[in-house]
Amino acid sequence: MTSEFEQFTNLEHKLYQIIELFKANKSQKESLEKDVESYKAKINQLSIENDQLKSQIDGFNKEHKVIKEKVESMLSNLERLQF
């Protein structure tokens, strides 16, 4: 009789261990899901910043081109004045 009771007690203990493992896994899963959402938000923000920086670079490139053309024009005018 004691053996059956011990078996039942062991089974009960194992079930409690399984329950605790499920609780821990659920908690870890929820934590990981929050991390994933946080990383998605960060990726989205970085993508927006990346787009803004690309636009800024395009603007700088256009400015550079305009300035380069003006300098070339001024140099050309100076060359004509010297001859």
ChimeraX attribute file (.defattr): number of C-alpha atoms within 10 A of each C-alpha:
attribute: neighborCount
match mode: 1-to-1
recipient: residues
	/A:1	6
	/A:2	7
	/A:3	8
	/A:4	9
	/A:5	10
	/A:6	11
	/A:7	12
	/A:8	12
	/A:9	12
	/A:10	12
	/A:11	12
	/A:12	12
	/A:13	12
	/A:14	12
	/A:15	12
	/A:16	12
	/A:17	12
	/A:18	12
	/A:19	12
	/A:20	12
	/A:21	12
	/A:22	12
	/A:23	12
	/A:24	12
	/A:25	12
	/A:26	12
	/A:27	12
	/A:28	12
	/A:29	12
	/A:30	12
	/A:31	12
	/A:32	12
	/A:33	12
	/A:34	12
	/A:35	12
	/A:36	12
	/A:37	12
	/A:38	12
	/A:39	12
	/A:40	12
	/A:41	12
	/A:42	12
	/A:43	12
	/A:44	12
	/A:45	12
	/A:46	12
	/A:47	12
	/A:48	12
	/A:49	12
	/A:50	12
	/A:51	12
	/A:52	12
	/A:53	12
	/A:54	12
	/A:55	12
	/A:56	12
	/A:57	12
	/A:58	12
	/A:59	12
	/A:60	12
	/A:61	12
	/A:62	12
	/A:63	12
	/A:64	12
	/A:65	12
	/A:66	12
	/A:67	12
	/A:68	12
	/A:69	12
	/A:70	12
	/A:71	12
	/A:72	12
	/A:73	12
	/A:74	12
	/A:75	12
	/A:76	11
	/A:77	11
	/A:78	11
	/A:79	10
	/A:80	9
	/A:81	8
	/A:82	6
	/A:83	5
